Amino acid sequence: MTASSSPLTGGLLGLRDDALTSCVSCGLCLPHCPTYRVTGDERRSPRGRIALMRAADAGTTVRDAEWHESMDTCLLCLGCQVACPSAVPFHELMHDTRAAVAGVRGVPLWLRLGFAVLVRPRLLRGTSRVLALLQRLHLIPGRLPLPRRLPLRDVRSRGRTAGDVVLFTGCVMDAWQPEVHAAVEEVLEACGTTVRRSGDAAGCCGAMHAHAGLEDAARSLAERVMAAIPADVPVLVDSAGCGAALREYGSLLGTPEAVAFSDRVRDVHEWLAADIERMPAATVGERSTVVVQDPCHLRHAQGKHASVRSVLAPYAETVELDDDGLCCGAGGAFSVLQPGLSAAVRSRKTASIRRAMATTDAVVVVSANPGCAIHLATAGHVVRHPLEVVAERIRGTQEDAHGR
């Protein structure tokens, strides 16, 4: 339950009555729901899920396995909420429902253990190095949601102890994709912005804990992040999922300090696009063509996806997908929890990418979220962070945006 929610109705799930009744079942959300598009099942649609929430809250239905499956298979992509003409707060309803369910049903032990690793940076890096070694020995199936080549060594930059901005480094991205943070820092420094990394003191943003209904853990992590970051500088984020989570701290904690913190959070593309003239000219490589995949938490949750195009424009041609921003199926831990449905959703995104590539010379997909990038790479695509493409055009090497 978000700290800023209205008083509870007293229903079994504790959901706001005005939120539940705001859905008029018009169905305009259906084309924007990835799980409904794949299954055609009303129980896997936003209005179907809200109907089940309403019935469970009123005690007129049994929360059986099928009911739980309906809630568990939501990607929380927010495509429905953006498309809804009645402004139904679906995000709030699903988060509060999962929190109520987690309080009764609990969360599987293996998932809790995974989350426990995420919040311990050294343990996460150690575990990642073991996985990297097993990966080199071809002992890990390629279909698992892991980067194609996990780093064997800790190659993170120590960075500055002070800067004009703080770059939030998070957990998984810091351990699995340190090259992305390095590229982002390189671009920011080239623009004249000094960067301090948030590092281990801040750690995990708590997004996946919140998605699983573990609100106490999410709040605790939010407080840790806020305590580790100076209160007088902007906080830049290069992971869409983390950025959306940090921007929700105000509603999650409900304190003036949390609201002020969320107000300082910016997606790094948003920050750069606000003063595009400071971006340095491309000095090396050729102008390539890339396919842009919008992470749901950048497009739907933050509404900042246009800034990716603005930042890429001086360095690469961008190609749009024809699926109106439909989710790729990654959904944080969704690809692990619901692998079959996640792969089915991804197949639609992959088809859209292939159509885009068929009419251009693009061979690279850019995505500003590690979960999306890993999920699409597992399907065989070459995926880069947008600022990796930019960094390669300005750093004075002969690498370009055609992959490595």
LINCORRA-V155965 format. One record per residue. RES is the residue in three letters. OMEGA is omega in radians with two decimals (999 if undefined). NEAR is the number of other C-alpha atoms within 8 Angstrom. Layout:
{{RES;OMEGA;NEAR} {RES;OMEGA;NEAR}}
//
This chain:
{{MET;3.11;9} {THR;-3.07;10} {ALA;-3.07;8} {SER;-3.12;8} {SER;3.09;7} {SER;3.12;5} {PRO;-3.09;5} {LEU;-3.12;9} {THR;-3.03;8} {GLY;3.09;7} {GLY;-3.06;10} {LEU;3.10;8} {LEU;3.13;12} {GLY;-3.13;11} {LEU;3.13;14} {ARG;-3.12;11} {ASP;-3.12;8} {ASP;3.07;6} {ALA;-3.14;11} {LEU;-3.05;12} {THR;-3.14;7} {SER;3.09;9} {CYS;-3.13;11} {VAL;3.08;6} {SER;-3.12;5} {CYS;3.10;6} {GLY;3.12;6} {LEU;3.11;7} {CYS;-2.96;14} {LEU;3.14;11} {PRO;-3.08;8} {HIS;-3.14;10} {CYS;-3.08;13} {PRO;-3.11;11} {THR;3.05;14} {TYR;3.14;13} {ARG;-3.11;10} {VAL;-3.01;8} {THR;-3.03;7} {GLY;-3.08;8} {ASP;-3.13;7} {GLU;3.12;8} {ARG;3.08;9} {ARG;3.12;14} {SER;3.12;12} {PRO;-3.09;12} {ARG;3.08;11} {GLY;3.12;10} {ARG;3.12;12} {ILE;3.09;11} {ALA;3.11;8} {LEU;3.07;11} {MET;-3.09;11} {ARG;-3.13;9} {ALA;3.13;10} {ALA;-3.14;13} {ASP;3.14;12} {ALA;-3.14;9} {GLY;-3.12;9} {THR;3.06;7} {THR;3.12;8} {VAL;3.08;7} {ARG;-3.11;8} {ASP;-3.09;6} {ALA;-3.13;6} {GLU;3.09;7} {TRP;3.13;10} {HIS;3.13;9} {GLU;3.12;8} {SER;-3.13;11} {MET;-3.09;10} {ASP;-3.06;6} {THR;3.04;11} {CYS;3.14;9} {LEU;-3.05;8} {LEU;-3.13;8} {CYS;3.11;11} {LEU;3.07;11} {GLY;-3.14;13} {CYS;-3.08;13} {GLN;3.12;12} {VAL;-3.08;8} {ALA;-2.99;9} {CYS;3.12;10} {PRO;3.14;5} {SER;3.13;7} {ALA;3.08;8} {VAL;-3.12;10} {PRO;-3.05;8} {PHE;-3.14;10} {HIS;3.12;9} {GLU;-3.11;9} {LEU;-3.11;12} {MET;3.11;10} {HIS;-3.11;12} {ASP;3.09;14} {THR;-3.13;12} {ARG;3.10;12} {ALA;3.12;13} {ALA;-3.13;11} {VAL;-3.13;11} {ALA;3.13;12} {GLY;-3.13;7} {VAL;-3.06;6} {ARG;-3.06;6} {GLY;3.12;7} {VAL;-3.12;8} {PRO;-3.09;6} {LEU;-3.08;6} {TRP;3.12;6} {LEU;3.09;8} {ARG;3.12;9} {LEU;3.09;8} {GLY;3.10;8} {PHE;3.12;10} {ALA;3.09;8} {VAL;-3.10;10} {LEU;-3.05;11} {VAL;3.09;10} {ARG;-2.99;9} {PRO;-3.12;12} {ARG;3.11;6} {LEU;3.12;8} {LEU;3.13;14} {ARG;3.11;10} {GLY;3.10;8} {THR;-3.13;8} {SER;3.12;13} {ARG;3.06;12} {VAL;3.11;8} {LEU;3.13;10} {ALA;3.12;12} {LEU;3.11;9} {LEU;3.11;10} {GLN;3.13;11} {ARG;-3.14;7} {LEU;3.12;6} {HIS;3.14;7} {LEU;3.11;7} {ILE;3.13;8} {PRO;-3.11;6} {GLY;-3.11;6} {ARG;3.14;6} {LEU;-3.10;7} {PRO;3.10;9} {LEU;3.02;8} {PRO;-3.12;10} {ARG;-3.12;8} {ARG;3.10;6} {LEU;3.13;13} {PRO;3.09;12} {LEU;-3.11;8} {ARG;3.05;5} {ASP;-3.07;7} {VAL;-3.12;6} {ARG;3.05;8} {SER;3.08;5} {ARG;3.06;4} {GLY;-3.10;7} {ARG;3.05;8} {THR;3.07;6} {ALA;-3.14;7} {GLY;3.09;10} {ASP;-3.12;10} {VAL;2.97;12} {VAL;3.03;14} {LEU;3.14;13} {PHE;-3.04;11} {THR;3.01;12} {GLY;-3.06;13} {CYS;-3.05;13} {VAL;-3.10;9} {MET;3.14;12} {ASP;-3.11;11} {ALA;-3.00;13} {TRP;-3.10;10} {GLN;-3.12;13} {PRO;3.13;11} {GLU;3.10;7} {VAL;3.09;11} {HIS;-3.13;11} {ALA;3.13;10} {ALA;3.13;11} {VAL;3.12;12} {GLU;3.12;10} {GLU;-3.14;9} {VAL;-3.14;11} {LEU;3.13;11} {GLU;3.11;10} {ALA;3.10;9} {CYS;3.12;9} {GLY;-3.13;7} {THR;3.09;10} {THR;-2.95;10} {VAL;2.93;15} {ARG;3.11;13} {ARG;3.13;11} {SER;3.01;14} {GLY;-3.04;9} {ASP;-3.11;6} {ALA;3.11;8} {ALA;3.08;14} {GLY;-3.01;14} {CYS;-3.12;10} {CYS;3.12;14} {GLY;-3.09;12} {ALA;-3.09;10} {MET;3.06;9} {HIS;3.13;12} {ALA;-3.14;12} {HIS;-3.13;10} {ALA;3.14;10} {GLY;-3.13;14} {LEU;-2.99;11} {GLU;3.11;10} {ASP;3.12;6} {ALA;3.13;10} {ALA;3.12;13} {ARG;3.13;11} {SER;3.13;8} {LEU;3.09;11} {ALA;3.13;12} {GLU;3.11;8} {ARG;3.13;10} {VAL;-3.10;13} {MET;-3.12;11} {ALA;-3.06;8} {ALA;-3.04;9} {ILE;3.14;9} {PRO;-3.05;7} {ALA;-3.02;5} {ASP;-3.13;4} {VAL;3.06;9} {PRO;3.09;10} {VAL;-3.13;11} {LEU;-3.08;13} {VAL;3.13;14} {ASP;3.05;14} {SER;-3.06;11} {ALA;-3.13;14} {GLY;3.10;11} {CYS;-3.14;11} {GLY;3.11;15} {ALA;-3.14;12} {ALA;-3.13;11} {LEU;3.14;11} {ARG;3.13;11} {GLU;-3.11;9} {TYR;3.13;14} {GLY;3.13;15} {SER;-3.13;11} {LEU;-3.07;11} {LEU;3.08;11} {GLY;3.13;12} {THR;3.08;7} {PRO;3.14;7} {GLU;3.14;7} {ALA;3.10;13} {VAL;3.13;12} {ALA;3.11;9} {PHE;-3.14;13} {SER;3.13;12} {ASP;3.14;7} {ARG;-3.07;9} {VAL;3.09;13} {ARG;2.92;11} {ASP;-3.03;13} {VAL;3.10;9} {HIS;3.08;10} {GLU;-3.14;11} {TRP;-3.12;10} {LEU;-3.10;10} {ALA;-3.13;11} {ALA;3.10;6} {ASP;-3.00;8} {ILE;-3.12;9} {GLU;-3.13;5} {ARG;3.11;7} {MET;-3.11;9} {PRO;3.11;8} {ALA;3.05;6} {ALA;-3.10;9} {THR;-3.09;8} {VAL;3.08;13} {GLY;3.13;11} {GLU;3.08;6} {ARG;-3.07;7} {SER;3.11;11} {THR;-3.13;13} {VAL;3.06;14} {VAL;-3.10;16} {VAL;3.02;11} {GLN;-3.12;10} {ASP;2.99;10} {PRO;-3.12;13} {CYS;-3.08;14} {HIS;2.97;12} {LEU;-3.09;16} {ARG;-3.03;12} {HIS;-3.07;11} {ALA;-3.07;9} {GLN;-3.13;9} {GLY;-3.06;8} {LYS;-3.05;10} {HIS;3.14;10} {ALA;-3.11;7} {SER;3.08;10} {VAL;3.11;12} {ARG;-3.12;9} {SER;-3.11;10} {VAL;-3.13;11} {LEU;-2.99;14} {ALA;-3.14;9} {PRO;-2.97;8} {TYR;-3.07;11} {ALA;2.97;11} {GLU;-3.13;10} {THR;3.13;11} {VAL;-3.13;9} {GLU;3.04;8} {LEU;-3.06;12} {ASP;-3.05;7} {ASP;3.08;7} {ASP;3.05;5} {GLY;3.14;10} {LEU;-3.09;11} {CYS;3.12;13} {CYS;3.11;14} {GLY;-3.12;16} {ALA;3.01;13} {GLY;-3.13;12} {GLY;3.14;8} {ALA;-3.05;8} {PHE;-3.10;13} {SER;3.07;14} {VAL;-3.08;7} {LEU;-3.09;6} {GLN;-3.00;9} {PRO;-3.11;9} {GLY;-3.13;6} {LEU;3.11;10} {SER;3.13;13} {ALA;3.12;10} {ALA;3.09;10} {VAL;3.14;14} {ARG;-3.10;14} {SER;3.08;8} {ARG;3.09;9} {LYS;3.14;12} {THR;3.10;10} {ALA;3.11;8} {SER;3.11;11} {ILE;-3.13;10} {ARG;3.08;8} {ARG;3.13;8} {ALA;-3.11;13} {MET;-3.09;11} {ALA;-3.09;7} {THR;-3.14;6} {THR;3.06;7} {ASP;-3.12;7} {ALA;3.04;10} {VAL;-3.09;10} {VAL;3.00;14} {VAL;3.04;13} {VAL;3.14;13} {SER;-3.08;15} {ALA;3.11;14} {ASN;-3.07;12} {PRO;-3.14;10} {GLY;3.10;9} {CYS;-3.10;14} {ALA;-3.14;14} {ILE;-3.11;13} {HIS;-3.14;15} {LEU;3.10;13} {ALA;3.10;12} {THR;3.11;14} {ALA;3.05;8} {GLY;3.14;6} {HIS;2.97;9} {VAL;-3.03;9} {VAL;3.11;13} {ARG;2.97;12} {HIS;-3.12;12} {PRO;-3.09;11} {LEU;2.93;11} {GLU;3.10;11} {VAL;3.14;14} {VAL;-3.09;11} {ALA;-3.11;12} {GLU;3.11;15} {ARG;-3.05;16} {ILE;-2.95;11} {ARG;3.11;8} {GLY;3.03;8} {THR;3.14;8} {GLN;3.06;7} {GLU;3.06;8} {ASP;-3.03;12} {ALA;-3.14;9} {HIS;3.09;7} {GLY;-3.12;8} {ARG;999;2}}
//
